[in-house]
Amino acid sequence: MEKKIRRLRRARKTRAKITELVVARLSVHRTNLHVYAQVIDPSGSVVLASASTAEKEMRGQVKNGGNVAAATLVGQRIAEKAKAAGIERVAFDRSGFAYHGRIKALADAAREHGLQF
């Protein structure tokens, strides 16, 4: 449990900084099986767009939802959905996870497909 507590402490510090920016937040969460991404409005109460490897459309495209290739697809999908909702700029919330591997792949794919952060 100690590892999770440390991650959540890091996430809380990051979210406090993002709140000051008053922009939409791209929040990312990962598990061993799946990768999830949400674009949340500046107030923090409404999810404007979401994508994950657990979605029915994504399960057909990826064999394993817990790898870098799957995270790249989720990054592309969240960027497309955010742009469709009229969102161009977001703040990246990595939820206390290290910025490498799946988290980095998702962020790079979202940037490549038009999100600015």
N, C-alpha and C positions, 0 to 999 in steps of 0.2 A: 504493500500500500504506500510505502514511502516514496517510491518512484512516481506514482500518480499524483501524490500531493505536491511534489516538486514541480511537475509539469503544470499543474493547475495554478501554482503560484506564479510561474513564468507567464502563463496565459493571462492572469489577472493584471499583471504589470503592463503587458502589451495592450490589453483592452482599455486600460485607463488612458494610455497615450492616444489610442485611436479615437476615443470619445472626444478628446480635445480637438481633433481635426474636423469633426462634423461632416464626414463623408460616409458613403455606403461602405460596408465592411464585407470582405470576402473571407469567410470563416471556413477553415479546412479541418477535417477530423479524419483520422485513419485508424483502422483496426487491422488485424491480421488478414481478414477476409475481404474488406471493402475500403473504399476511399469515398468520403462525402465532402461536398462543397456547397455553401450557401452564400448568397448575397443578401445581407441584412441592411435595412434602412438605417439612417443615422440615429434615430431614436432607439433602435435596438429591439423594437417590438414587432416588426413585420418582415417576413421573409419575402424578398422580391423575386428571387430565382434560386433554384436548387438543382443539383445534379449529383449522381452517385453511381457506383458500380452495382448497387442493389436494385436499380430501376430495371423494369422489364426489357426495355429497348437495349440497355447496356449489357445485360446478361447474355444476350445473343451475340454481341460483338466481341466480348472478352471471355477467354477461357478461365483466367484466374483474376479476380478482382483486387488482389492484394499485391500487385507488382507495378513497376514503373510504366509499362505500356498502358495499363488500365488507368493510372493516374493522369497520363497524358491525354487520354480520351476524355476523362472527366474535366480536365482543364479546358479543352476545346469546347465541350458542351456547355460548361458554365459561362464561358465568354460569349457564346452565341445567344444563350438565354438572357444574359444580362444586357447585351446590346439590343435584343428584341424588346426588353423592358425599358430601354432608353437610358441605360447606365453605361457611362464611359470610364469614369474614375472611381476607383475603390481603394481602400486601405487593406493590405494583406494581413490577415490574422491567422497565424500558423498554429494557434492553440497550444503553445508551449512545446511543440514538436521541433526537433532540429531541422534546420533548413538544408536538407540534402535528401537524396533518394526520391521517394514518392512525392514529398512536399515540394521539392524543387522542380520536379518534372511537371507537376500540376501548375505551379506558378509560371514556369517558362511557357507552357502551352497556352495559358490564359493570356499572357502578354503577347504572344505570337498572333493570337486571334483577335486582338484589338482592345483588351482591357488595359488601362493605364494604372500602375501603382508603383 
